[in-house]
Structure formats: structure tokens, C-alpha cells
Amino acid sequence: MHFPASVDAPVRNDQAPWNKFNNKAYVAQNYLDLLPADAEILSKVGGYFSRHCSRHSENRSAGAGSPVLGIDMGAGGNLYPALAMLPWCGRITLFERAPENVEYLRKQCGQVDENWDAFWKVLGDEEGYRDLGSKWRVKFRDVARVKQGNLFKMGRRNWLGFRRAAGKYQIGTMFFVAESISTSLVEFQQAVDSFMSVLAPDAPFAAAFMEGSRGYDVGDEHFPACDVDQERVEKALAPYARELEMARLSDADHLVRPGHTGMILACGVRRSGK
Ligand SMILES: C[S@@+](CC[C@H](N)C(=O)[O-])C[C@H]1O[C@@H](n2cnc3c(N)ncnc32)[C@H](O)[C@@H]1O
């Protein structure tokens, strides 16, 4: 007998229908127009990266003059985390699992759609972004590359005992991923662990989370999420991060996406050690 899956049933990452993730519906729902919540988050992230990179121009992390490697984990249909890293990167990996998102991202690497102009404008005047000016589209085409894969495998050791891609990236972002790919809090922490494992010591990062999410619909499919709050996010990141700056956005404007109670933004620097 077949029982339809309940919205509240536990769903692990491997059980969710990523092969049916409808990219067109997701982008139309979230990113065809710039929503106030995204404008606020992007402005905070842009300000953070810009300040960090201008302060640290003397060391080997992002901002030191020579271009660095960046990663956006679980990029999906969202280019703005990658845009926020663009001025300092010689290569940005858009890491993603779902086939339709991979196809969309590959197309964007050839020619960025016009809806992303409004997002770039938010970054416009800050140091770093200002210097790129109208050349941002060409730069994005030159540096962004898509890698299809499963983020849970990135932190695993290969047969020689080395972690794949460990410490490879000097700047990174992960937006609405760790809490939005499984109902399991264990997988939430593992996703944070994987993201942190690929960042080099001193790498600045930005990560955004839906607060209190019960899952979300894309097209005809339901996708799992786990219910996290600021305390849980901070606890998950703290062992890996220094100079952690947390922000919570919960105004009515930020609740345009149903099924959650707010958004949490964390910016910080990858500490060495763990
Ligand atoms: C809620 S969406 C967020 C997408 C995008 N970062 C954004 O800000 O809109 C979650 C993304 O994580 C991707 N994803 C799910 N499981 C993954 C995995 N194991 N490895 C890599 N990406 C995964 C999904 O395909 C989807 O694009």
C-alpha cells in the first residue's frame, strides 16, 4: 500500500527529490525580482567582504591582491552569493547537486540573465565591487564554473586518508542550504562541517539560514528542512569561526517566503585548527 509522504515526516538528504527540483519555478519564486530581504542580506554580505578584504590585503587570504578560489555551496538558482565574492576571485566554484540547477548555473556561466543586474547594483558602491563596475558580467563568465556533486562527500576522506578539497577555498558562501536539504539536525551539522572543511584558514565566509522552516515547495515537489534558530546556527559554526557576526531578519518584509519565521545571516572568518 502506498502512503503519501507527510510534510512533517523525517526526510534525509538522499531521500529528497533533487532530480525533480524545478529550477524555473524556484528562480521565478525567489530571484526574478529582487526581494527586500535579499537586498538587505546581500548588502550586509557585500559590506562584510568588502571591509574584510580591504583590511587583510597583506596576508594570503581573500583581498591580498592575487585572486583567490571561492566556493558557493549548494548554489541552486541563486547567483548573488557568488556575485558577493566576485571581485576577489580568480575562480568561483558553484557547487550543486540538482540536475536542473546545474544546467541553469552552466547557462549563467556563459551569459548572466538580466534579473541579476538589480542584485549587482546593491553591491555597487562598496570597495571592490566599485572597481569592477560594468565589467562584472565578463568577470563572472571568466571565473564562475559549475561542479555537480554531493556536499556530504566533500568532507570525507579518500583512500589515502586525505579529505577531498580540504582547505582549498579562500572565500566561501552557503545560502539556505544546511537547514534546507534534510529534516535531520545531524545532517544540518554535517553540511556545516562539510562547508567549513573546504575553507582555508583565514577564509572569510557568509552563510544564510531559514529560521523555523518546516520545508518548502518548489513546483509540484516538497523539499525538507529542519527547524533551526540563531542559537543553534551559532553553536554549529562557532568551533570553526572567529569574529562571527550574526544577524536575524524577521520583519514582515522578510517573511515573503512562506513556512519560516525569519532569516539568519552569519559572517565570519575560518579559524585554523578544527
Ligand atoms: C533551498 S536551496 C538553496 C539554493 C540557493 N543557495 C539559494 O540561496 O537559493 C538548497 C540547495 O541545495 C542543493 N542541495 C541539496 N542537497 C545537496 C547536496 N547533498 N549537495 C549539494 N547541494 C545540495 C539543492 O539542489 C538546492 O539547490
The ligand as an SDF file (V2000), in Angstrom:
LIG
                    3D

 27 29  0  0  0  0  0  0  0  0999 V2000
   16.9460   25.8400   -0.6150 C   0  0  0  0  0  0  0  0  0  0  0  0
   18.0180   25.5720   -1.9420 S   0  0  0  0  0  0  0  0  0  0  0  0
   19.1160   26.9750   -1.8010 C   0  0  0  0  0  0  0  0  0  0  0  0
   19.7000   27.3440   -3.1350 C   0  0  0  0  0  0  0  0  0  0  0  0
   20.4940   28.6420   -3.1790 C   0  0  0  0  0  0  0  0  0  0  0  0
   21.7230   28.5500   -2.4190 N   0  0  0  0  0  0  0  0  0  0  0  0
   19.6970   29.8160   -2.7260 C   0  0  0  0  0  0  0  0  0  0  0  0
   20.2300   30.6250   -1.9680 O   0  0  0  0  0  0  0  0  0  0  0  0
   18.5710   29.9940   -3.1590 O   0  0  0  0  0  0  0  0  0  0  0  0
   19.0490   24.2120   -1.4160 C   0  0  0  0  0  0  0  0  0  0  0  0
   20.0350   23.8190   -2.4920 C   0  0  0  0  0  0  0  0  0  0  0  0
   20.8880   22.7910   -2.0080 O   0  0  0  0  0  0  0  0  0  0  0  0
   21.0760   21.8380   -3.0580 C   0  0  0  0  0  0  0  0  0  0  0  0
   21.4640   20.5520   -2.4510 N   0  0  0  0  0  0  0  0  0  0  0  0
   20.6620   19.6660   -1.8150 C   0  0  0  0  0  0  0  0  0  0  0  0
   21.3580   18.6290   -1.3560 N   0  0  0  0  0  0  0  0  0  0  0  0
   22.6490   18.8350   -1.7240 C   0  0  0  0  0  0  0  0  0  0  0  0
   23.8470   18.1000   -1.5590 C   0  0  0  0  0  0  0  0  0  0  0  0
   23.8640   16.9400   -0.8950 N   0  0  0  0  0  0  0  0  0  0  0  0
   24.9910   18.5930   -2.0830 N   0  0  0  0  0  0  0  0  0  0  0  0
   24.9880   19.7800   -2.7580 C   0  0  0  0  0  0  0  0  0  0  0  0
   23.8810   20.5280   -2.9410 N   0  0  0  0  0  0  0  0  0  0  0  0
   22.7090   20.0630   -2.4320 C   0  0  0  0  0  0  0  0  0  0  0  0
   19.7270   21.8190   -3.7380 C   0  0  0  0  0  0  0  0  0  0  0  0
   19.7570   21.2340   -5.0010 O   0  0  0  0  0  0  0  0  0  0  0  0
   19.3600   23.2800   -3.7490 C   0  0  0  0  0  0  0  0  0  0  0  0
   19.8810   23.9280   -4.8570 O   0  0  0  0  0  0  0  0  0  0  0  0
  1  2  1  0
  2  3  1  0
  2 10  1  0
  3  4  1  0
  4  5  1  0
  5  6  1  0
  5  7  1  0
  7  8  2  0
  7  9  1  0
 10 11  1  0
 11 12  1  0
 11 26  1  0
 12 13  1  0
 13 14  1  0
 13 24  1  0
 14 15  1  0
 14 23  1  0
 15 16  2  0
 16 17  1  0
 17 18  1  0
 17 23  2  0
 18 19  1  0
 18 20  2  0
 20 21  1  0
 21 22  2  0
 22 23  1  0
 24 25  1  0
 24 26  1  0
 26 27  1  0
M  CHG  2   2   1   9  -1
M  END
$$$$
